[in-house]
Amino acid sequence: MNPMNTYQKPGLYIHIPFCRSKCPYCAFYSLASNSLISPWLNSLKKEIVYYKDQFECFDTLYIGGGTPTFLDAWALETIMKHILNNFHFAPDTEITIEANPCDLTREKINVLKELGFNRISLGIQSFNDQELLFLGRKHSVREAETALTLLRSCGFENLSVDLIYGFEGQSLKEWTKTLNRALSFQPEHLSCYQLTFEKRTHFGRLKDKGLIKPISEKEECTFFSATSQFLESHDYIHYEISSFARGKTYYSRHNNKYWHHIPYLGLGPSAHSFHESSRWWNVRSIKRYCELLEDGRAPIEGYENLTEDQLRLESISLGSRTKEGFDLKEISYNRSSKDVLMRLQTSGLIYIKNNKVIPTKKGFLVADHLACCLF
């Protein structure tokens, strides 16, 4: 780990564990209900106070979920006021909120603007109504397009669009149509995720029963490469495996902290935190979260102190997913590692520049394998 990272400003993440409905592919902790919002909100305020003096100044705030915009304006205002009253933020702080199209009226968007949000991450996933139905999304293509138009008209100049690709029945032609439609709104950032089948999800259970199946590895490579080539041809930088930006200014500053061992504090059920060589995570239950805070205790479920080797492995693993790569000094430089580096370079998976090991697009496809080879 780069020791200077501990001196960079940390990020703050708030997990909103509520959704209008649960998407069949989503493994993030949330409830498709609003019944526990009130006790959860009271508990979140207590957790914010608990950490009040433990971090000097944040320069990113990311409110994710779940679906943060499922909350009404009063709840969002309460959260933001409590955060700003108890934590310090740099003047140029990136303030992001995840949103779903069906939650965004002009009135709601104006509330987000007034509360200080300057970046919106919009969960669109597809510009094809049949695909949206398959993915369990509750909005239509028309609602997605309306939301993007409203966000622009209300003055938002930093929009990120989430899209999903690589599932059975989806053609490369239809995926390219979705990309084209997304680009017609000129988003500053795109997150393009390949559909995965997590164990705790409905899709994961269907896969285990043989009722749904992933696409082939060859198809995965085709979709990934086509996505990268298409977006780069339209002047987007492919700066992380799933992330594309219209210039470095629009890289996700908050996510960058996760990839480079920069400290971050996570609040809310299931949220993770990292500082120096320590990582901890909260309980994955709203009720338990509320009980612990009611008793004056931190809602922490687990805690670990990472060894130097574990930090180095994480730096290699995370760096293998980014355009910046990782420092050559993270590798134990000996005869064996020199041979591995040479083989990986010859295979076109990495290159070395300015004492950095940098994955190629081909290397992105086998990022996990790279980390195993290089450690």
N, C-alpha and C positions, 0 to 999 in steps of 0.2 A: 504493500500500500504506500502511496506517495504521502510522506508525513505532512506535506504542506496542505493536504486536503482537510486536515483537522482545523486549519486556520481560515478556511473559506466559510462564508456564511451558511448556516444550515437552512433546511427547508421544513415547512410545517404541512402535515397532511391531516385532514379531518375525514373520517370515514362515516358516511351517512348510510346506515344499514336498512334502508327502506326502498321499496320499488312498487310501481303500479302493478306489475306482474313479474314473474321470474322467467327469464329467458332460458331455454333448454340447454344452452351451451355454457352458461355463466357459473363459475365456481366461486366467485366472490361472495362473502357473507352478506345476506340481506333477507328481509322478510317482505312478502307481498301483502302488506297490511299497514295501516296507519295507527293501529290500536296502542302501540307502545311509544309513540313519538313523544308524548308529554314526559313520562318518566325518564326516557333516554335523554331528552334535551336537558332536563335538570341535572342528570348525572354528567353529561358532557361539560356543562358549566363548572361542575366540581373538579373534573379532571383537568380542565384548562387552568384553574386556580392552583391545582396541585403542582403543575410544572411551571408556574409563573416566573420564578427567578432562576431557572436552571439553564436557560439559553439566552444569550445576550441580544441577538438581533437576527431575524430571519429575512431572507430576500426572495423566497418563493412561498406561496400559500396555495395548496391544491385541495379542493374539496371534491371528493370522489365517492364512489359507492359500489353497489346500490345506485340510486338515482337521486342526487341532491335536489334537482328541480321538482321532484315529487312533493317536497316540502312547500308549504305556503309561504307567502311573502313575510308574514310575521315571524315564522320560525327561522327563516334565513337571516332576517334582520337581527334577531336575538343572538344567533350564533356569531355573526360578524361583529356586532357590538361588543360581545364578551371577549372575542379574540383580540380585537383592537384595544380594548381596555386593559388587557392583561399581558400582552406580548408586544415587543418592539419590532418594527419592520423598516427595512431600508426604503428610501424614497422611490426607487425604481423597481419595487417588488413586483414580480410576476404573480398575478392572482387569477387562478384558473378554477372554473367550476365545470363539472361534467353535466351535460343536459341531454334530455330526450326531446325530439321534435314535438311530440304531442303535448308537452308541458309548456311550450313557449308561445304565449300570447304576446302582443305588443306591450301590454301592461306588465307582464312578468319580466320581459326583457328589460324594460325601463327600470324596474326594481333592481335587477342584477347590475345594471350600469350605475345606478345611484349608490349601491352598496360597495362599489369599488372594483368589481371584477373587470379585468382587462383582457382576459383570454377565455374563450369558450371551447370546450371539447364536446363536440356534438356526435352522439351515437346514432349514426344513420345506418350503417352496415351494408346497405344495398340500395340501388335505384331501380330495383325490379320488384314489383309487388308480389309476385309468386315467391321470390326468394325471401322477401320479408316475412311472408306467411310461414315458410319453412323454418325460418330462424326464430319464430315466435315473437316478432316485433309487433308492437301495437299501433305503430304509425304507418301511414301510406307514403308512397313516393311524393304525392302532392303535398302532404304535410311536411315532409322533409324539405322540399323545395321552398315552401312557404316560410319555414323556420329560418332557413339560410337567408332568404330575401329580407325578412324582418330584422334579423341580427345586423345585417349590413345597413339597413335604413335607420337603425337605432344607433349607429356609430361604432359598432365593434369592428376593430381593424386587425384582430388576431384570432382567427378561427382555425380550429383543428377538427378534421372530420375523421371519424372512425369507420372503417370498412372491413368486411370479412369476405374472404375468398377461399377457394379450394375445398368444395364439398360436392358430394355426389349429385349429379344432375346439372351442375353449373358448367356452362361452356366458357371457353376462353373469350369467345366473341361477346357473350353477355357481360362477362367481367370487364372487358374493355369498354363496353357501353357505360357501365357504372362509373369507371374511372373518368371517361370523357364527360359524363354528366356532372361529376364532382368538380372537375376542373373548370367547368363553365361558370362556377361561382368563385373561382380563384382563391381557394382556401390557402392560408399561409402555411398550413401543416396538414399532413395526412398520416394517419396510423392505419396500415394495411395488415391485418392479422389473418394468418391461415387458421381455419377452423380446427380446433383441437377438441378431443373428447376426454374431459376431466372426469375422474371417478365419481365425484359428488354430484354430477349433473344428470339431468334427464337424458341428454344425448349419450353420456357415458354409460348409463344403464342400458339404453337401447343397443349400443355397440356390443356390450357384453352378452346380450341376448341374440346377437346376430341380426337384429332388425334394421341396423344402419351400419354403414361401413365407411372408413376413410378412403380417400382417393389414393392411388398408388404413389410410390416414392417418385417415379418418373413424372407423373402428373404434377406432384408438388413442386418439383424442380422447374417444370415448364411454367407454372403459374407464377412462381417466385421470380424467375428470370424475366418473364414478360412484364411483370409489374415494375420491376426495377428499370428495365430498358424504357418502358413507356413513360414513366414519370421523370426519369432523367432527361429524356428527349424533350420534355416540357419544362426544363430548367429547375426541377426539384433536386435537392441533394439527398441521396440515400445515405443518411448519416448513422443509422442503426438498423438492425435487421428489419424491423417493422415500421420504421419512422422515416418520413420524407419531409423536407422543409424548403420553402422558397427563399433560401438564403440562411446564413448562420444566425442572423438576428432572430429567426423564428424556430430555432431548435427549442425543444422543451427544456427549459432551465431546471424545472423541478425534477423531471425524470433523469436528467444528467447527474443529479446527486446520487441516485441509486446506482448508476453505472460506474461512478468514480469514487466511491467510498467517502462522499462528503456527508457530514452528519445530517440526520433528519429526525424529526419527532412525529410520531403517528398517534393520533387520538381517536377514540371510538372503538367499538367492538371489532376485534380481529386486526387492528392496525399494528404495524411494525415500526420500530424505531432503531436507529443506529447512531452510536457516538464513540469516537476513538476506536477501541477494539471490542466494544460491547454491542450486542444486539438483544432486543427484548420485544415481546409481542403480547398483545392483549387477549383476553378471553374471547372466544367466538360464541358469545351468547349475550343478547341484550339484557335478559333478566339477571344473569350472573354479574354482568358489567355494572348494572344498577345497584345490586346488593353490595358489592365490594366498595363502591364509592359511597354508598349510604353509611357504611361502617367506617368511613374515613381511610380506606385502604386503596392503593393503586390497583387497577384492574388487570394486573399482569399475570399472564398464564405461564410464560416461559422466559428464560434468560440465558445467554451464553456469552462467554468471553472467548473471542477468536484468537487462536495462536497465530504466530507469524506465518507459518505454512498455510493455514486456512485463509488468511488475508491475501497471501500471494496467489493462491489458487483462485480465489474470487476475483482478484484483479485480472488474472489471465482469462478467466471464464467470461467476465463481463466485458473486458476489452475486446475479446474475440467477436463480440456482437456489435461493435461500433467502428465507424470509419476512422476514428483516431487510434484504435488499437491499444496497446499497452507498452509500458517501458520494458526494454530488453533486459534491464537489471532484475526484473521479476523472475527471470529464469536462472536456475543454477547453471552458470555457463561453464560447461566442461566438454570433453570430447563427445560424449554421448548426445548432449543437447545440441552441439554444433551439427552433428550428423542429422538429427531430427529436423532442425531448422533448414538445412540444405535440402532435405527431401521434400519438405513442405513448400519451399520456394520453387523447386523444380517441378512440383505438381501443380503449381499455379494457385496455391491456396493462401499464401501470404507473401508479403514483401517487407523488407526492412528499410526504413528511412529515418534519419535523424535519431538513431537509437530507439526507434519504436518498431514493434512487430505489428504489422497492419494486415488485417484479413482482406482478401479480394472478394468480389461478389461470389465467386466459386467457394471461397472460404466461408462466407456467411452461411452457405448451405450446410456446412458441417461444423458449425461453431462449437458445439459441445465436444465433438471429436478433437478439434484443435486443442482445446483446453486440456484434455486427457493426454494428448501427445506431448504437449509442451511443459507440463508440470513434472 
